[in-house]
Amino acid sequence: MTPTLLEIPFDHYQRYAAAAELLGSLDLVQPRVLEVGANRQRLLGQFLPSASMLYTDLHAEGDETDFVVADATNLPFPDQSFDVVVSLDVLEHIPASLRTRAIAEMSRVSRRAVILGFPPDRPWVHEAEVNANNRWFELFGEDYVWLEEHKEFGLVDTAEVESTMVAAGMEVLRFGQGNAELWAGLMGAHFIKVKFPELEPLVAAADRLYNSRIFAGDHSDKPYREYYVGLRDHQDVTHVQANSPFQSEADSEAVLLLAGLAEGLRKLALRTCNSEKEWESTARLLDAHRVDLETAKRNWQETAAYALHLQAMK
């Protein structure tokens, strides 16, 4: 993996590196890949240098020739136009009533495989997102916009994903990646650097540590993301099962370090925010005292002038 990719935010690395590993387990030669809902990052192609990439989203991000404006529920491509269709962290941003249609469309235009990654509707994922959102709220006094949309549309029903792929003639494999609790802590660290940009180099170092030492072994019984891989050919199913990704040994030392760093940054950020609030309160109190002193000074001046006036009258 190139140093540049190891330096991207851990949450992006999780998505794209996981999809690349899953696609790599198919052992395809120069596959034609469609990423649905690619957004502005379009990082998947950097993880798949031998692939021919095409990206779609609802809005254009430029005039690139490898991008098509398209709705996931109505893809403008013939049946089985691509070897693989990939969609990462997209389904949870589609209204629940339209998700089956989107999955069916992605399955329709795929010749070999569909790889869908998303936060599933699991109790530990809800807990992780509540914890992450609370960390944003602690800093900014409002909900984090993307997590708010997760609540609005609902997390993804995995049974619906699987049944839709099966109806499209695919066998389905499931993989989990990314410990949900660690994900929440590291997202909190990213939120903190938004509030305190001085911490950006430290958070960037944490990203590099996660990407280089933790990602490969970050499998858990309670993953933040699940990847559903729909395959048309049973030989592909056998091949993926024989080369299952995310099986490296966990780097427990690095995990403990990052978990401790995330919690330490949170305590530091809260203490700093509380100190700022106390200083603001003190400043307001000083301003109020200053106003009171000015008022008292004027009153004393008026009283003194009146006393002098009375004395002169006498």
ZAFISE-529895 format. One record per residue (C-alpha): x, y, z; residue number from 1. Coordinates in steps of 0.25 Angstrom, whole numbers. Example, Ala and Ser with C-alpha at 12.3 -4.5 7.8 and 13.67 -1.06 7.14 Angstrom:
2
(lumba (49 -18 31) 1)
(lumba (55 -4 29) 2)
! end
This chain:
314
(lumba (0 0 0) 1)
(lumba (6 14 -4) 2)
(lumba (9 23 8) 3)
(lumba (-1 33 2) 4)
(lumba (-13 23 4) 5)
(lumba (-7 20 18) 6)
(lumba (-9 34 22) 7)
(lumba (-24 36 19) 8)
(lumba (-34 36 30) 9)
(lumba (-36 23 36) 10)
(lumba (-51 23 33) 11)
(lumba (-48 24 18) 12)
(lumba (-37 14 19) 13)
(lumba (-46 4 26) 14)
(lumba (-57 5 14) 15)
(lumba (-47 5 2) 16)
(lumba (-37 -5 7) 17)
(lumba (-48 -15 11) 18)
(lumba (-54 -14 -2) 19)
(lumba (-41 -15 -9) 20)
(lumba (-37 -28 -1) 21)
(lumba (-51 -34 -4) 22)
(lumba (-50 -31 -19) 23)
(lumba (-35 -36 -18) 24)
(lumba (-40 -49 -13) 25)
(lumba (-47 -52 -26) 26)
(lumba (-34 -51 -33) 27)
(lumba (-39 -44 -45) 28)
(lumba (-30 -38 -56) 29)
(lumba (-32 -24 -60) 30)
(lumba (-47 -24 -55) 31)
(lumba (-57 -13 -60) 32)
(lumba (-62 -7 -47) 33)
(lumba (-74 2 -44) 34)
(lumba (-74 9 -31) 35)
(lumba (-88 14 -28) 36)
(lumba (-89 27 -19) 37)
(lumba (-75 30 -20) 38)
(lumba (-76 44 -15) 39)
(lumba (-64 53 -16) 40)
(lumba (-53 44 -11) 41)
(lumba (-53 33 -22) 42)
(lumba (-42 26 -14) 43)
(lumba (-45 12 -19) 44)
(lumba (-38 13 -32) 45)
(lumba (-25 16 -24) 46)
(lumba (-27 3 -16) 47)
(lumba (-29 -4 -29) 48)
(lumba (-19 1 -39) 49)
(lumba (-21 -10 -49) 50)
(lumba (-36 -8 -50) 51)
(lumba (-44 0 -60) 52)
(lumba (-52 9 -51) 53)
(lumba (-65 17 -54) 54)
(lumba (-72 25 -42) 55)
(lumba (-86 30 -40) 56)
(lumba (-93 39 -31) 57)
(lumba (-105 48 -31) 58)
(lumba (-97 61 -33) 59)
(lumba (-85 64 -42) 60)
(lumba (-72 67 -35) 61)
(lumba (-65 72 -47) 62)
(lumba (-63 69 -62) 63)
(lumba (-56 56 -60) 64)
(lumba (-58 45 -71) 65)
(lumba (-59 34 -61) 66)
(lumba (-71 40 -54) 67)
(lumba (-86 38 -58) 68)
(lumba (-97 46 -51) 69)
(lumba (-107 34 -47) 70)
(lumba (-117 30 -37) 71)
(lumba (-114 17 -30) 72)
(lumba (-129 13 -32) 73)
(lumba (-128 15 -47) 74)
(lumba (-114 12 -53) 75)
(lumba (-113 16 -68) 76)
(lumba (-105 3 -72) 77)
(lumba (-109 -10 -79) 78)
(lumba (-110 -23 -71) 79)
(lumba (-96 -28 -66) 80)
(lumba (-88 -17 -71) 81)
(lumba (-78 -18 -60) 82)
(lumba (-70 -29 -54) 83)
(lumba (-72 -23 -41) 84)
(lumba (-81 -13 -35) 85)
(lumba (-77 -7 -21) 86)
(lumba (-85 2 -12) 87)
(lumba (-79 7 1) 88)
(lumba (-86 14 12) 89)
(lumba (-97 18 3) 90)
(lumba (-110 10 6) 91)
(lumba (-112 16 20) 92)
(lumba (-113 30 12) 93)
(lumba (-124 24 3) 94)
(lumba (-138 25 9) 95)
(lumba (-142 11 14) 96)
(lumba (-153 9 4) 97)
(lumba (-143 11 -8) 98)
(lumba (-132 2 -3) 99)
(lumba (-137 -11 -9) 100)
(lumba (-138 -5 -23) 101)
(lumba (-124 1 -22) 102)
(lumba (-118 -13 -18) 103)
(lumba (-126 -19 -29) 104)
(lumba (-121 -9 -39) 105)
(lumba (-106 -11 -35) 106)
(lumba (-108 -26 -36) 107)
(lumba (-114 -24 -50) 108)
(lumba (-102 -17 -56) 109)
(lumba (-92 -27 -49) 110)
(lumba (-86 -39 -57) 111)
(lumba (-78 -45 -46) 112)
(lumba (-80 -39 -32) 113)
(lumba (-86 -28 -24) 114)
(lumba (-79 -23 -11) 115)
(lumba (-88 -15 -2) 116)
(lumba (-82 -9 11) 117)
(lumba (-90 -2 21) 118)
(lumba (-93 0 36) 119)
(lumba (-104 -10 39) 120)
(lumba (-116 -10 48) 121)
(lumba (-109 -16 60) 122)
(lumba (-110 -12 75) 123)
(lumba (-95 -9 76) 124)
(lumba (-95 -1 63) 125)
(lumba (-106 8 69) 126)
(lumba (-98 9 82) 127)
(lumba (-85 13 74) 128)
(lumba (-92 24 66) 129)
(lumba (-99 29 79) 130)
(lumba (-85 30 85) 131)
(lumba (-79 37 73) 132)
(lumba (-90 47 72) 133)
(lumba (-90 50 87) 134)
(lumba (-75 54 85) 135)
(lumba (-79 63 74) 136)
(lumba (-90 69 82) 137)
(lumba (-81 71 94) 138)
(lumba (-72 80 85) 139)
(lumba (-82 87 76) 140)
(lumba (-96 86 83) 141)
(lumba (-103 79 71) 142)
(lumba (-104 66 64) 143)
(lumba (-94 61 54) 144)
(lumba (-100 63 40) 145)
(lumba (-97 49 34) 146)
(lumba (-100 42 47) 147)
(lumba (-113 50 48) 148)
(lumba (-117 44 34) 149)
(lumba (-114 30 39) 150)
(lumba (-125 32 49) 151)
(lumba (-134 39 40) 152)
(lumba (-133 28 29) 153)
(lumba (-130 16 38) 154)
(lumba (-118 7 38) 155)
(lumba (-118 -5 28) 156)
(lumba (-126 -17 29) 157)
(lumba (-117 -28 26) 158)
(lumba (-128 -38 23) 159)
(lumba (-133 -29 12) 160)
(lumba (-119 -28 6) 161)
(lumba (-117 -43 5) 162)
(lumba (-131 -46 0) 163)
(lumba (-130 -36 -11) 164)
(lumba (-117 -41 -16) 165)
(lumba (-122 -56 -15) 166)
(lumba (-134 -51 -23) 167)
(lumba (-124 -46 -34) 168)
(lumba (-118 -60 -35) 169)
(lumba (-106 -58 -26) 170)
(lumba (-100 -66 -15) 171)
(lumba (-97 -57 -3) 172)
(lumba (-85 -56 7) 173)
(lumba (-84 -47 19) 174)
(lumba (-72 -41 25) 175)
(lumba (-70 -32 37) 176)
(lumba (-59 -22 39) 177)
(lumba (-55 -11 49) 178)
(lumba (-58 -12 64) 179)
(lumba (-70 -3 66) 180)
(lumba (-65 3 80) 181)
(lumba (-51 6 74) 182)
(lumba (-58 13 62) 183)
(lumba (-66 22 71) 184)
(lumba (-54 26 79) 185)
(lumba (-46 29 66) 186)
(lumba (-57 37 60) 187)
(lumba (-58 45 73) 188)
(lumba (-43 48 71) 189)
(lumba (-46 53 57) 190)
(lumba (-57 62 63) 191)
(lumba (-48 68 73) 192)
(lumba (-38 72 62) 193)
(lumba (-49 80 56) 194)
(lumba (-51 87 69) 195)
(lumba (-36 88 72) 196)
(lumba (-28 89 58) 197)
(lumba (-15 89 66) 198)
(lumba (-17 74 69) 199)
(lumba (-18 70 54) 200)
(lumba (-4 65 53) 201)
(lumba (-7 56 65) 202)
(lumba (-20 50 59) 203)
(lumba (-13 48 46) 204)
(lumba (-2 40 53) 205)
(lumba (-13 32 59) 206)
(lumba (-19 29 45) 207)
(lumba (-6 24 40) 208)
(lumba (-4 15 52) 209)
(lumba (-18 9 50) 210)
(lumba (-17 8 35) 211)
(lumba (-3 1 35) 212)
(lumba (-4 -7 48) 213)
(lumba (-18 -9 52) 214)
(lumba (-27 -10 40) 215)
(lumba (-23 -24 35) 216)
(lumba (-26 -30 48) 217)
(lumba (-38 -22 52) 218)
(lumba (-49 -32 52) 219)
(lumba (-59 -33 63) 220)
(lumba (-72 -40 67) 221)
(lumba (-77 -26 68) 222)
(lumba (-72 -19 55) 223)
(lumba (-76 -5 51) 224)
(lumba (-78 -9 36) 225)
(lumba (-82 -22 29) 226)
(lumba (-79 -25 15) 227)
(lumba (-89 -34 7) 228)
(lumba (-83 -40 -5) 229)
(lumba (-92 -45 -16) 230)
(lumba (-86 -55 -26) 231)
(lumba (-92 -61 -38) 232)
(lumba (-82 -72 -40) 233)
(lumba (-81 -83 -29) 234)
(lumba (-66 -84 -33) 235)
(lumba (-65 -70 -28) 236)
(lumba (-72 -73 -15) 237)
(lumba (-62 -84 -13) 238)
(lumba (-50 -75 -16) 239)
(lumba (-54 -64 -7) 240)
(lumba (-57 -74 4) 241)
(lumba (-43 -80 2) 242)
(lumba (-36 -66 3) 243)
(lumba (-45 -59 13) 244)
(lumba (-40 -45 17) 245)
(lumba (-39 -39 30) 246)
(lumba (-32 -51 37) 247)
(lumba (-19 -45 41) 248)
(lumba (-15 -46 56) 249)
(lumba (-20 -34 64) 250)
(lumba (-9 -24 68) 251)
(lumba (-15 -22 82) 252)
(lumba (-3 -13 87) 253)
(lumba (-7 -3 76) 254)
(lumba (-22 -4 78) 255)
(lumba (-20 -1 93) 256)
(lumba (-11 11 90) 257)
(lumba (-21 17 80) 258)
(lumba (-33 14 89) 259)
(lumba (-25 21 101) 260)
(lumba (-22 33 92) 261)
(lumba (-36 35 87) 262)
(lumba (-41 35 102) 263)
(lumba (-30 44 106) 264)
(lumba (-32 54 95) 265)
(lumba (-47 54 99) 266)
(lumba (-44 57 113) 267)
(lumba (-34 68 109) 268)
(lumba (-44 74 99) 269)
(lumba (-55 74 110) 270)
(lumba (-46 80 120) 271)
(lumba (-42 91 110) 272)
(lumba (-56 93 106) 273)
(lumba (-61 95 120) 274)
(lumba (-49 104 123) 275)
(lumba (-53 113 111) 276)
(lumba (-67 113 116) 277)
(lumba (-62 117 130) 278)
(lumba (-53 128 124) 279)
(lumba (-65 133 116) 280)
(lumba (-74 133 128) 281)
(lumba (-63 140 136) 282)
(lumba (-61 150 124) 283)
(lumba (-76 153 124) 284)
(lumba (-76 155 139) 285)
(lumba (-64 165 138) 286)
(lumba (-72 172 127) 287)
(lumba (-84 173 137) 288)
(lumba (-75 178 148) 289)
(lumba (-69 188 139) 290)
(lumba (-83 193 135) 291)
(lumba (-87 193 150) 292)
(lumba (-74 201 153) 293)
(lumba (-76 211 142) 294)
(lumba (-91 213 147) 295)
(lumba (-86 215 161) 296)
(lumba (-75 225 157) 297)
(lumba (-86 233 150) 298)
(lumba (-95 232 162) 299)
(lumba (-84 237 171) 300)
(lumba (-80 248 161) 301)
(lumba (-95 252 161) 302)
(lumba (-96 251 176) 303)
(lumba (-83 259 178) 304)
(lumba (-88 270 168) 305)
(lumba (-101 271 176) 306)
(lumba (-94 272 189) 307)
(lumba (-85 283 184) 308)
(lumba (-97 290 178) 309)
(lumba (-104 289 192) 310)
(lumba (-92 294 199) 311)
(lumba (-91 306 189) 312)
(lumba (-106 309 192) 313)
(lumba (-103 310 207) 314)
! end
